[in-house]
């Protein structure tokens, strides 16, 4: 048994949604899904950690920043709990 056998990766979060017209987007109002894409300190996880494409990662960061501005997500870890 190797030393990494006990490592269980986190389940992948499906990031993007598709609108009726076929346009791909990330919903900034889906706070629980966005919270799973952030560290406990409030930092946005990297592309490698989320396994997203570059375009999807830009949409993730924009959605998180939009949710922060709207007051749905906190800026700091003091209230992330």
GUZA-197053 format. One line per 8 residues: their letters; for each residue x, y, z of N, C-alpha, C. Coordinates in Angstrom, 1 decimal, decimal comma. Example, Ala and Ser with C-alpha at 12.3 -4.5 7.8 and 13.67 -1.06 7.14 Angstrom:
BEGIN
as> 13,2 -5,7 7,8 12,3 -4,5 7,8 13,2 -3,3 7,8  12,8 -2,2 7,1 13,7 -1,1 7,1 12,9 0,0 7,9 $
# end
This chain:
BEGIN
xxxxxxxx> 0,8 -1,2 0,0 0,0 0,0 0,0 0,9 1,2 0,0  0,7 2,1 -1,0 1,5 3,3 -1,1 1,1 4,3 0,0  1,9 5,3 0,1 1,6 6,4 1,1 0,4 7,3 0,6  0,1 7,2 -0,7 -1,0 8,0 -1,2 -2,3 7,3 -1,4  -2,4 6,1 -0,9 -3,6 5,3 -1,1 -4,8 5,8 -0,3  -4,5 6,5 0,8 -5,6 7,1 1,6 -6,1 8,4 1,1  -5,4 9,0 0,1 -5,8 10,3 -0,5 -7,1 10,1 -1,3  -8,1 10,8 -0,9 -9,3 10,8 -1,7 -9,6 12,2 -2,2 $
xxxxxxxx> -9,6 12,3 -3,5 -9,8 13,7 -4,1 -11,2 14,1 -3,9  -11,4 15,5 -3,8 -12,7 16,0 -3,7 -13,5 15,8 -5,0  -14,8 15,6 -4,9 -15,6 15,4 -6,1 -15,5 16,7 -7,0  -15,5 16,5 -8,3 -15,5 17,7 -9,2 -16,8 18,4 -9,2  -16,7 19,7 -9,2 -17,9 20,6 -9,2 -18,1 20,9 -10,7  -19,3 20,7 -11,1 -19,6 21,0 -12,5 -19,9 22,5 -12,5  -19,0 23,2 -13,3 -19,0 24,7 -13,1 -20,0 25,4 -14,0  -20,0 25,1 -15,3 -20,8 25,9 -16,2 -22,2 25,3 -16,4 $
xxxxxxxx> -23,1 26,2 -16,7 -24,4 25,9 -17,1 -24,6 26,3 -18,6  -25,7 25,8 -19,2 -26,0 26,2 -20,5 -27,4 26,8 -20,6  -27,5 27,9 -21,2 -28,8 28,6 -21,3 -29,6 27,9 -22,5  -30,8 28,4 -22,6 -31,7 27,8 -23,6 -31,1 28,1 -25,0  -30,5 29,2 -25,2 -29,9 29,5 -26,5 -28,6 28,9 -26,8  -28,1 28,1 -25,9 -26,8 27,4 -26,1 -25,6 28,2 -25,5  -25,9 29,3 -24,9 -24,8 30,2 -24,3 -24,3 29,6 -23,0  -23,0 29,5 -22,8 -22,5 28,9 -21,6 -22,3 30,1 -20,6 $
xxxxxxxx> -22,6 29,8 -19,3 -22,5 30,8 -18,2 -22,3 30,2 -16,9  -21,9 31,0 -15,9 -21,9 30,6 -14,5 -22,7 31,5 -13,7  -23,6 30,9 -12,9 -24,6 31,7 -12,2 -24,0 32,3 -10,9  -23,9 33,6 -10,8 -23,3 34,2 -9,6 -24,2 34,1 -8,4  -25,5 33,7 -8,6 -26,5 33,6 -7,5 -26,4 32,2 -6,8  -25,7 31,3 -7,4 -25,5 29,9 -6,9 -24,4 29,9 -5,9  -24,6 30,4 -4,7 -23,6 30,7 -3,7 -22,9 29,5 -3,2  -23,7 28,4 -3,0 -23,1 27,2 -2,5 -22,0 26,6 -3,5 $
xxxxxxxx> -22,3 26,6 -4,7 -21,4 26,1 -5,7 -20,2 27,0 -5,8  -20,4 28,3 -5,7 -19,2 29,2 -5,8 -18,4 29,1 -4,5  -19,0 28,8 -3,4 -18,3 28,7 -2,1 -17,3 27,5 -2,1  -17,7 26,5 -2,9 -16,9 25,3 -3,0 -15,7 25,5 -3,9  -15,7 26,6 -4,6 -14,6 27,0 -5,5 -13,6 27,9 -4,8  -13,8 28,2 -3,5 -13,0 29,1 -2,8 -12,3 28,4 -1,6  -11,2 28,8 -1,2 -10,5 28,3 0,0 -11,2 28,8 1,2  -10,9 28,2 2,4 -11,6 28,7 3,6 -11,2 30,2 3,9 $
xxxxxxxx> -10,1 30,6 3,4 -9,7 32,0 3,6 -10,3 33,0 2,6  -11,1 32,5 1,6 -11,8 33,3 0,7 -11,1 33,5 -0,6  -10,0 32,7 -0,9 -9,3 32,8 -2,1 -9,9 31,9 -3,2  -9,8 32,3 -4,4 -10,4 31,5 -5,5 -9,4 30,4 -5,8  -9,8 29,2 -6,0 -9,0 28,1 -6,3 -8,4 28,2 -7,7  -7,3 27,6 -8,0 -6,7 27,6 -9,3 -7,4 26,8 -10,3  -7,0 26,9 -11,6 -7,5 26,1 -12,7 -7,2 24,6 -12,5  -6,0 24,4 -12,0 -5,6 23,0 -11,8 -6,4 22,3 -10,7 $
xxxxxxxx> -6,7 23,1 -9,7 -7,5 22,5 -8,6 -9,0 22,3 -9,0  -9,5 23,2 -9,8 -10,9 23,1 -10,2 -11,1 22,3 -11,5  -10,0 22,1 -12,2 -10,0 21,4 -13,5 -10,9 22,1 -14,5  -10,8 23,4 -14,6 -11,6 24,1 -15,6 -10,7 24,6 -16,7  -11,3 25,0 -17,8 -10,5 25,6 -18,9 -10,3 27,1 -18,6  -9,5 27,7 -19,4 -9,1 29,1 -19,1 -10,4 30,0 -19,2  -11,2 29,8 -20,2 -12,4 30,6 -20,3 -13,4 30,3 -19,1  -13,5 29,1 -18,7 -14,3 28,8 -17,5 -13,8 29,4 -16,3 $
xxxxxxxx> -12,5 29,4 -16,1 -11,9 30,0 -14,9 -12,1 31,5 -14,9  -12,1 32,2 -16,0 -12,4 33,6 -16,1 -13,8 33,8 -15,7  -14,7 33,0 -16,1 -16,1 33,1 -15,7 -16,3 32,8 -14,3  -15,6 31,9 -13,7 -15,6 31,6 -12,3 -15,2 32,8 -11,4  -14,1 33,4 -11,8 -13,6 34,5 -11,0 -14,5 35,7 -11,2  -15,1 35,9 -12,4 -16,0 37,0 -12,5 -17,3 36,8 -11,7  -17,8 35,6 -11,7 -19,0 35,3 -10,9 -18,8 35,4 -9,4  -17,6 35,0 -8,9 -17,3 35,2 -7,5 -17,2 36,6 -7,2 $
xxxxxxxx> -16,5 37,4 -8,0 -16,4 38,8 -7,8 -17,7 39,5 -7,8  -18,6 39,1 -8,7 -19,9 39,7 -8,8 -20,7 39,4 -7,6  -20,6 38,1 -7,1 -21,4 37,7 -5,9 -20,8 38,5 -4,7  -19,5 38,7 -4,6 -19,0 39,5 -3,5 -19,5 40,9 -3,5  -19,5 41,5 -4,7 -20,0 42,9 -4,8 -21,5 43,0 -4,4  -22,3 42,0 -4,8 -23,7 42,0 -4,5 -24,0 41,7 -3,0  -22,9 41,2 -2,3 -23,1 40,9 -0,9 -23,5 39,5 -0,6  -23,4 38,6 -1,6 -23,8 37,2 -1,4 -22,7 36,4 -0,9 $
xxxxxxxx> -21,4 36,8 -1,2 -20,2 36,1 -0,6 -19,4 37,2 0,1  -18,7 36,8 1,1 -17,8 37,7 1,8 -16,5 37,9 1,1  -15,9 39,1 1,4 -14,6 39,3 0,8 -13,5 38,6 1,6  -13,6 38,5 2,9 -12,6 38,0 3,8 -13,1 36,7 4,5  -12,1 36,1 5,1 -12,5 34,8 5,8 -13,1 35,0 7,1  -13,2 36,2 7,6 -13,7 36,4 9,0 -15,2 36,0 9,0  -15,9 36,1 7,9 -17,3 35,8 7,9 -17,6 34,6 7,1  -16,6 33,9 6,6 -16,8 32,8 5,6 -17,4 31,5 6,3 $
x> -17,0 31,2 7,5 -17,4 30,2 8,4 -18,0 29,0 7,8 $
# end
